[in-house]
Amino acid sequence: MDRGAPPVPEHRLRGSNRIPRFALGRGVPRGEKLGAVRGLDVAASIARLLGIAPPAQNEGVPIAKIRAE
């Protein structure tokens, strides 16, 4: 008997793979919607908040509304 998660119906595998993302804390405007965020942009955004250069191989760009203070 398999007690794992039930299989995902095939119609749910097609289309959008959006995952809710949110950010809070210093450098993130309160109540702002970040808009579309790509997974590639997360590392660049964290690097901006830390005040360091993003990884050399990073293809993402920092999320525009998140600013280092």
Rosetta constraint file for C-alpha pairs under 8 A:
AtomPair CA 8 CA 12 HARMONIC 6.65 0.50
AtomPair CA 8 CA 13 HARMONIC 7.24 0.50
AtomPair CA 9 CA 13 HARMONIC 7.03 0.50
AtomPair CA 10 CA 14 HARMONIC 7.07 0.50
AtomPair CA 21 CA 37 HARMONIC 7.63 0.50
AtomPair CA 22 CA 34 HARMONIC 7.64 0.50
AtomPair CA 23 CA 28 HARMONIC 6.72 0.50
AtomPair CA 24 CA 28 HARMONIC 5.64 0.50
AtomPair CA 24 CA 29 HARMONIC 7.85 0.50
AtomPair CA 24 CA 30 HARMONIC 7.53 0.50
AtomPair CA 26 CA 68 HARMONIC 7.75 0.50
AtomPair CA 26 CA 69 HARMONIC 7.26 0.50
AtomPair CA 27 CA 49 HARMONIC 6.92 0.50
AtomPair CA 27 CA 66 HARMONIC 5.64 0.50
AtomPair CA 27 CA 67 HARMONIC 4.81 0.50
AtomPair CA 27 CA 68 HARMONIC 5.14 0.50
AtomPair CA 27 CA 69 HARMONIC 5.75 0.50
AtomPair CA 28 CA 65 HARMONIC 6.99 0.50
AtomPair CA 28 CA 66 HARMONIC 5.01 0.50
AtomPair CA 28 CA 67 HARMONIC 6.60 0.50
AtomPair CA 29 CA 65 HARMONIC 7.17 0.50
AtomPair CA 29 CA 66 HARMONIC 7.13 0.50
AtomPair CA 34 CA 63 HARMONIC 7.60 0.50
AtomPair CA 34 CA 65 HARMONIC 6.48 0.50
AtomPair CA 37 CA 41 HARMONIC 6.76 0.50
AtomPair CA 37 CA 42 HARMONIC 7.95 0.50
AtomPair CA 37 CA 63 HARMONIC 7.13 0.50
AtomPair CA 38 CA 42 HARMONIC 7.27 0.50
AtomPair CA 38 CA 60 HARMONIC 7.80 0.50
AtomPair CA 39 CA 60 HARMONIC 7.98 0.50
AtomPair CA 40 CA 44 HARMONIC 7.78 0.50
AtomPair CA 40 CA 58 HARMONIC 7.41 0.50
AtomPair CA 40 CA 59 HARMONIC 6.40 0.50
AtomPair CA 40 CA 60 HARMONIC 4.52 0.50
AtomPair CA 40 CA 61 HARMONIC 7.50 0.50
AtomPair CA 41 CA 45 HARMONIC 6.14 0.50
AtomPair CA 41 CA 59 HARMONIC 7.70 0.50
AtomPair CA 41 CA 60 HARMONIC 4.19 0.50
AtomPair CA 41 CA 61 HARMONIC 5.02 0.50
AtomPair CA 41 CA 62 HARMONIC 5.57 0.50
AtomPair CA 41 CA 63 HARMONIC 6.46 0.50
AtomPair CA 42 CA 46 HARMONIC 6.20 0.50
AtomPair CA 42 CA 60 HARMONIC 7.40 0.50
AtomPair CA 42 CA 62 HARMONIC 7.11 0.50
AtomPair CA 42 CA 63 HARMONIC 7.62 0.50
AtomPair CA 43 CA 47 HARMONIC 6.12 0.50
AtomPair CA 43 CA 54 HARMONIC 6.70 0.50
AtomPair CA 43 CA 55 HARMONIC 7.72 0.50
AtomPair CA 43 CA 58 HARMONIC 7.45 0.50
AtomPair CA 43 CA 60 HARMONIC 7.37 0.50
AtomPair CA 43 CA 62 HARMONIC 7.80 0.50
AtomPair CA 44 CA 48 HARMONIC 6.25 0.50
AtomPair CA 44 CA 53 HARMONIC 7.90 0.50
AtomPair CA 44 CA 54 HARMONIC 5.08 0.50
AtomPair CA 44 CA 55 HARMONIC 7.61 0.50
AtomPair CA 44 CA 58 HARMONIC 7.20 0.50
AtomPair CA 44 CA 60 HARMONIC 6.04 0.50
AtomPair CA 44 CA 61 HARMONIC 5.51 0.50
AtomPair CA 44 CA 62 HARMONIC 4.75 0.50
AtomPair CA 44 CA 63 HARMONIC 7.82 0.50
AtomPair CA 45 CA 49 HARMONIC 6.36 0.50
AtomPair CA 45 CA 61 HARMONIC 7.08 0.50
AtomPair CA 45 CA 62 HARMONIC 4.14 0.50
AtomPair CA 45 CA 63 HARMONIC 5.65 0.50
AtomPair CA 45 CA 66 HARMONIC 7.06 0.50
AtomPair CA 46 CA 50 HARMONIC 6.22 0.50
AtomPair CA 46 CA 62 HARMONIC 7.85 0.50
AtomPair CA 47 CA 51 HARMONIC 6.04 0.50
AtomPair CA 47 CA 52 HARMONIC 5.15 0.50
AtomPair CA 47 CA 53 HARMONIC 5.94 0.50
AtomPair CA 47 CA 54 HARMONIC 5.18 0.50
AtomPair CA 48 CA 52 HARMONIC 6.11 0.50
AtomPair CA 48 CA 53 HARMONIC 7.12 0.50
AtomPair CA 48 CA 54 HARMONIC 7.42 0.50
AtomPair CA 48 CA 62 HARMONIC 6.83 0.50
AtomPair CA 48 CA 67 HARMONIC 7.06 0.50
AtomPair CA 48 CA 68 HARMONIC 6.03 0.50
AtomPair CA 49 CA 66 HARMONIC 7.65 0.50
AtomPair CA 49 CA 67 HARMONIC 6.51 0.50
AtomPair CA 49 CA 68 HARMONIC 4.58 0.50
AtomPair CA 49 CA 69 HARMONIC 7.70 0.50
AtomPair CA 50 CA 68 HARMONIC 7.23 0.50
AtomPair CA 51 CA 68 HARMONIC 6.82 0.50
AtomPair CA 54 CA 58 HARMONIC 6.59 0.50
AtomPair CA 62 CA 66 HARMONIC 7.54 0.50
